[in-house]
Amino acid sequence: MRRSPFSERPTSEILIPSQVPPTPAVEMCGKKMDPEEFVRAGEAIYKRIKDELEKEHMGEVVLIEVESGDYFVAPTLAEAYEKASRKYPGRLFYVRHVGRRLFMRLLS
């Protein structure tokens, strides 16, 4: 059975959104942030940089560190995550395909 590159589960066992258990609050700099608040913060940052990103990086992946507003763009999720985790090891990132709807939330 084939495995997803971002999951320990075989691809046939990956959960669809309605099956995903509730996500606990995310801790950032000693304070807890509700997952929906985290997504709203990431989306707000994306909207501010959207035009710039879509001109040069359409279809690529962007990871946003919501606390700082820093973002990392690459052709693949693995490459973008490598860049982001070098600067912010162990952090949570908001993830999007540039020019598309929400890609996924990535927990480090």
N, CA, C and O of each residue as an XYZ file, in Angstrom:
432
protein
N       0.846     -1.179      0.000
C       0.000      0.000      0.000
C       0.893      1.244      0.000
O       1.870      1.307      0.746
N       0.563      2.216     -0.821
C       1.327      3.438     -0.954
C       1.142      4.327      0.277
O       0.049      4.394      0.838
N       2.217      5.012      0.697
C       2.148      5.917      1.840
C       2.194      7.363      1.373
O       2.868      7.703      0.401
N       1.472      8.188      2.079
C       1.519      9.617      1.818
C       2.868     10.139      2.290
O       3.355      9.695      3.330
N       3.502     11.083      1.551
C       4.790     11.610      1.990
C       4.711     12.443      3.266
O       5.742     12.723      3.877
N       3.503     12.848      3.683
C       3.359     13.708      4.852
C       2.576     13.048      5.963
O       2.083     13.729      6.862
N       2.453     11.739      5.916
C       1.686     11.045      6.924
C       2.266      9.663      7.145
O       2.828      9.061      6.230
N       2.129      9.170      8.347
C       2.546      7.814      8.656
C       1.491      6.812      8.212
O       1.729      5.605      8.249
N       0.337      7.298      7.794
C      -0.755      6.416      7.397
C      -0.638      6.083      5.911
O      -0.223      6.934      5.126
N      -0.995      4.867      5.511
C      -1.108      4.586      4.075
C      -2.155      5.523      3.487
O      -3.071      5.945      4.192
N      -2.029      5.853      2.201
C      -2.950      6.823      1.594
C      -4.402      6.392      1.700
O      -5.286      7.247      1.744
N      -4.677      5.101      1.743
C      -6.059      4.654      1.870
C      -6.625      4.912      3.258
O      -7.835      4.808      3.463
N      -5.757      5.249      4.220
C      -6.204      5.490      5.586
C      -6.186      6.964      5.977
O      -6.458      7.288      7.133
N      -5.880      7.850      5.062
C      -5.832      9.268      5.390
C      -7.251      9.753      5.674
O      -8.184      9.435      4.937
N      -7.402     10.511      6.730
C      -8.720     10.961      7.167
C      -9.212     12.113      6.312
O      -8.442     13.002      5.948
N     -10.491     12.092      5.995
C     -11.105     13.235      5.331
C     -11.526     14.212      6.428
O     -11.662     13.809      7.583
N     -11.737     15.499      6.090
C     -12.003     16.507      7.127
C     -13.084     16.140      8.137
O     -12.935     16.443      9.321
N     -14.155     15.504      7.710
C     -15.220     15.181      8.657
C     -14.804     14.119      9.663
O     -15.467     13.948     10.686
N     -13.710     13.398      9.391
C     -13.238     12.347     10.287
C     -12.129     12.822     11.226
O     -11.767     12.113     12.165
N     -11.604     13.986     10.985
C     -10.479     14.478     11.781
C     -10.976     14.904     13.157
O     -11.928     15.678     13.260
N     -10.343     14.407     14.207
C     -10.776     14.813     15.546
C     -10.476     16.288     15.782
O      -9.614     16.848     15.105
N     -11.158     16.927     16.715
C     -10.915     18.341     16.995
C      -9.449     18.582     17.344
O      -8.820     17.786     18.042
N      -8.927     19.680     16.852
C      -7.535     20.031     17.103
C      -7.446     20.806     18.408
O      -8.218     21.740     18.624
N      -6.518     20.433     19.280
C      -6.367     21.191     20.519
C      -5.786     22.571     20.236
O      -5.255     22.825     19.155
N      -5.894     23.441     21.204
C      -5.343     24.788     21.047
C      -3.853     24.704     20.782
O      -3.163     23.817     21.286
N      -3.374     25.633     19.990
C      -1.971     25.708     19.622
C      -1.291     26.676     20.576
O      -1.807     27.763     20.834
N      -0.137     26.286     21.100
C       0.585     27.186     21.987
C       1.640     27.931     21.197
O       2.470     27.325     20.519
N       1.602     29.263     21.291
C       2.571     30.110     20.609
C       3.059     31.157     21.597
O       2.273     31.939     22.132
N       4.356     31.161     21.829
C       4.976     32.111     22.758
C       4.269     32.129     24.104
O       4.016     33.194     24.668
N       3.955     30.962     24.608
C       3.378     30.866     25.932
C       1.889     31.136     26.017
O       1.306     31.017     27.094
N       1.249     31.502     24.891
C      -0.197     31.707     24.931
C      -0.862     30.728     23.975
O      -0.292     30.356     22.949
N      -2.067     30.320     24.323
C      -2.784     29.357     23.492
C      -3.612     30.091     22.443
O      -4.228     31.122     22.716
N      -3.607     29.530     21.233
C      -4.378     30.095     20.128
C      -5.313     29.005     19.615
O      -4.880     27.886     19.340
N      -6.562     29.326     19.492
C      -7.559     28.419     18.949
C      -7.181     28.101     17.494
O      -6.729     28.996     16.780
N      -7.353     26.855     17.037
C      -6.987     26.510     15.660
C      -7.671     27.388     14.606
O      -7.055     27.743     13.601
N      -8.926     27.734     14.833
C      -9.620     28.590     13.875
C      -9.001     29.994     13.849
O      -8.919     30.625     12.795
N      -8.575     30.467     15.006
C      -7.900     31.768     15.089
C      -6.576     31.715     14.328
O      -6.206     32.669     13.645
N      -5.868     30.594     14.452
C      -4.610     30.398     13.743
C      -4.836     30.466     12.225
O      -4.084     31.127     11.508
N      -5.875     29.778     11.749
C      -6.182     29.782     10.317
C      -6.571     31.187      9.867
O      -6.139     31.634      8.804
N      -7.377     31.883     10.655
C      -7.761     33.261     10.298
C      -6.532     34.164     10.215
O      -6.424     34.984      9.303
N      -5.606     34.015     11.163
C      -4.385     34.830     11.148
C      -3.553     34.523      9.906
O      -3.055     35.438      9.249
N      -3.400     33.238      9.583
C      -2.645     32.852      8.392
C      -3.286     33.359      7.119
O      -2.599     33.831      6.213
N      -4.599     33.263      7.050
C      -5.319     33.728      5.863
C      -5.219     35.249      5.724
O      -5.105     35.756      4.608
N      -5.260     35.974      6.827
C      -5.134     37.436      6.775
C      -3.762     37.842      6.234
O      -3.658     38.769      5.431
N      -2.720     37.150      6.672
C      -1.373     37.439      6.164
C      -1.310     37.103      4.681
O      -0.776     37.876      3.886
N      -1.859     35.942      4.307
C      -1.851     35.548      2.894
C      -2.541     36.601      2.034
O      -2.041     36.947      0.963
N      -3.674     37.111      2.485
C      -4.403     38.117      1.703
C      -3.563     39.375      1.492
O      -3.654     40.012      0.443
N      -2.743     39.736      2.488
C      -1.882     40.923      2.354
C      -0.786     40.722      1.311
O      -0.393     41.675      0.638
N      -0.288     39.495      1.168
C       0.836     39.235      0.260
C       0.403     38.530     -1.027
O       1.236     38.232     -1.883
N      -0.882     38.268     -1.161
C      -1.431     37.479     -2.265
C      -1.026     38.013     -3.641
O      -0.529     37.250     -4.469
N      -1.225     39.289     -3.897
C      -0.933     39.844     -5.222
C       0.533     39.660     -5.596
O       0.854     39.269     -6.718
N       1.408     39.944     -4.653
C       2.847     39.788     -4.882
C       3.193     38.323     -5.182
O       3.941     38.034     -6.116
N       2.645     37.411     -4.387
C       2.943     35.992     -4.581
C       2.400     35.468     -5.909
O       3.084     34.713     -6.601
N       1.181     35.860     -6.270
C       0.565     35.341     -7.480
C       1.270     35.801     -8.748
O       1.180     35.129     -9.775
N       1.964     36.926     -8.701
C       2.710     37.403     -9.867
C       3.893     36.497    -10.175
O       4.192     36.244    -11.342
N       4.570     36.004     -9.138
C       5.818     35.268     -9.352
C       5.794     33.807     -8.925
O       6.681     33.045     -9.309
N       4.807     33.401     -8.143
C       4.847     32.051     -7.565
C       3.543     31.277     -7.712
O       3.248     30.421     -6.878
N       2.756     31.553     -8.747
C       1.468     30.888     -8.925
C       1.641     29.366     -8.928
O       2.485     28.828     -9.645
N       0.831     28.685     -8.121
C       0.861     27.234     -8.051
C       1.900     26.654     -7.112
O       1.906     25.448     -6.865
N       2.780     27.497     -6.584
C       3.773     27.021     -5.633
C       3.149     26.959     -4.237
O       1.976     27.286     -4.058
N       3.933     26.542     -3.267
C       3.447     26.391     -1.900
C       4.039     27.496     -1.033
O       5.230     27.792     -1.126
N       3.210     28.104     -0.193
C       3.688     29.106      0.758
C       3.376     28.627      2.171
O       2.261     28.195      2.461
N       4.371     28.709      3.037
C       4.195     28.440      4.468
C       4.336     29.766      5.186
O       5.281     30.516      4.939
N       3.398     30.058      6.075
C       3.400     31.329      6.804
C       3.557     31.050      8.286
O       2.815     30.256      8.865
N       4.528     31.708      8.890
C       4.704     31.647     10.339
C       3.853     32.800     10.863
O       4.244     33.961     10.744
N       2.693     32.488     11.440
C       1.686     33.512     11.717
C       2.090     34.515     12.780
O       1.620     35.653     12.757
N       2.939     34.131     13.699
C       3.331     35.067     14.747
C       4.201     36.199     14.207
O       4.011     37.358     14.574
N       5.153     35.868     13.338
C       6.066     36.873     12.793
C       5.569     37.467     11.479
O       5.919     38.594     11.130
N       4.748     36.701     10.748
C       4.327     37.122      9.417
C       5.312     36.714      8.337
O       5.076     36.979      7.158
N       6.419     36.069      8.716
C       7.391     35.595      7.725
C       6.769     34.483      6.902
O       5.953     33.708      7.401
N       7.161     34.412      5.642
C       6.638     33.354      4.789
C       7.747     32.772      3.916
O       8.768     33.412      3.662
N       7.515     31.538      3.464
C       8.511     30.769      2.732
C       7.815     30.130      1.541
O       6.805     29.445      1.701
N       8.354     30.353      0.342
C       7.730     29.877     -0.887
C       8.673     28.913     -1.591
O       9.882     29.139     -1.639
N       8.116     27.838     -2.136
C       8.888     26.862     -2.894
C       7.934     26.080     -3.798
O       6.719     26.114     -3.600
N       8.481     25.381     -4.784
C       7.629     24.584     -5.676
C       6.918     23.433     -4.973
O       5.840     23.025     -5.406
N       7.499     22.900     -3.897
C       6.874     21.775     -3.196
C       6.740     22.075     -1.714
O       7.434     22.932     -1.167
N       5.835     21.352     -1.082
C       5.637     21.487      0.360
C       6.914     21.124      1.113
O       7.288     21.810      2.065
N       7.577     20.060      0.699
C       8.800     19.632      1.384
C       9.874     20.712      1.340
O      10.540     20.964      2.345
N      10.048     21.348      0.189
C      11.059     22.400      0.066
C      10.692     23.630      0.905
O      11.551     24.210      1.570
N       9.426     24.020      0.871
C       8.985     25.180      1.649
C       9.137     24.897      3.143
O       9.578     25.760      3.902
N       8.769     23.680      3.561
C       8.891     23.327      4.973
C      10.353     23.297      5.410
O      10.676     23.704      6.526
N      11.223     22.824      4.550
C      12.653     22.800      4.887
C      13.158     24.220      5.157
O      13.868     24.454      6.135
N      12.792     25.163      4.291
C      13.194     26.564      4.479
C      12.627     27.122      5.790
O      13.348     27.713      6.594
N      11.329     26.921      5.981
C      10.651     27.486      7.151
C      11.173     26.891      8.454
O      11.398     27.614      9.424
N      11.364     25.581      8.474
C      11.791     24.935      9.724
C      13.244     25.232     10.066
O      13.641     25.104     11.224
N      14.044     25.627      9.077
C      15.410     26.060      9.401
C      15.379     27.348     10.231
O      16.150     27.498     11.179
N      14.499     28.260      9.875
C      14.412     29.530     10.608
C      13.571     29.397     11.873
O      13.875     30.016     12.893
N      12.513     28.590     11.805
C      11.588     28.439     12.933
C      11.395     26.959     13.271
O      10.323     26.405     13.028
N      12.419     26.321     13.827
C      12.277     24.887     14.144
C      11.183     24.650     15.181
O      11.051     25.394     16.153
N      10.402     23.597     14.950
C       9.359     23.232     15.905
C       8.118     24.101     15.882
O       7.245     23.942     16.736
N       8.015     25.013     14.933
C       6.853     25.913     14.865
C       5.734     25.336     14.004
O       5.933     24.402     13.226
N       4.579     25.911     14.167
C       3.393     25.594     13.384
C       3.309     26.596     12.240
O       3.533     27.788     12.449
N       2.989     26.128     11.029
C       2.902     27.008      9.873
C       1.526     26.893      9.218
O       0.917     25.824      9.179
N       1.065     28.022      8.709
C      -0.131     28.039      7.879
C       0.339     27.764      6.452
O       1.310     28.371      6.000
N      -0.329     26.863      5.735
C       0.135     26.418      4.424
C      -0.932     26.658      3.363
O      -2.112     26.383      3.580
N      -0.500     27.176      2.206
C      -1.404     27.395      1.070
C      -0.671     27.107     -0.229
O       0.547     27.262     -0.318
N      -1.422     26.688     -1.230
C      -0.936     26.743     -2.603
C      -1.199     28.174     -3.050
O      -2.297     28.689     -2.840
N      -0.241     28.810     -3.645
C      -0.426     30.183     -4.114
C      -1.459     30.180     -5.233
O      -1.322     29.469     -6.229
N      -2.497     30.990     -5.046
C      -3.544     31.126     -6.045
C      -4.646     30.098     -5.944
O      -5.539     30.069     -6.791
N      -4.609     29.259     -4.938
C      -5.655     28.237     -4.761
C      -6.240     28.362     -3.367
O      -5.799     29.161     -2.541
N      -7.257     27.532     -3.140
C      -7.871     27.505     -1.812
C      -6.916     26.860     -0.813
O      -5.838     26.395     -1.181
N      -7.316     26.838      0.433
C      -6.533     26.265      1.528
C      -5.942     24.919      1.146
O      -6.645     24.059      0.616
N      -4.670     24.732      1.407
C      -3.950     23.489      1.101
C      -4.093     22.515      2.259
O      -4.682     21.445      2.105
N      -3.559     22.879      3.415
C      -3.667     22.070      4.626
C      -3.046     22.847      5.782
O      -2.340     23.833      5.571
N      -3.310     22.404      6.977
C      -2.604     22.935      8.133
C      -1.499     21.949      8.442
O      -1.718     20.737      8.420
N      -0.331     22.451      8.724
C       0.807     21.579      8.971
C       1.297     21.792     10.380
O       1.708     22.894     10.745
N       1.256     20.749     11.167
C       1.779     20.808     12.523
C       3.194     20.275     12.520
O       3.466     19.227     11.934
N       4.087     20.982     13.164
C       5.458     20.488     13.212
C       5.608     19.478     14.327
O       6.697     18.942     14.532
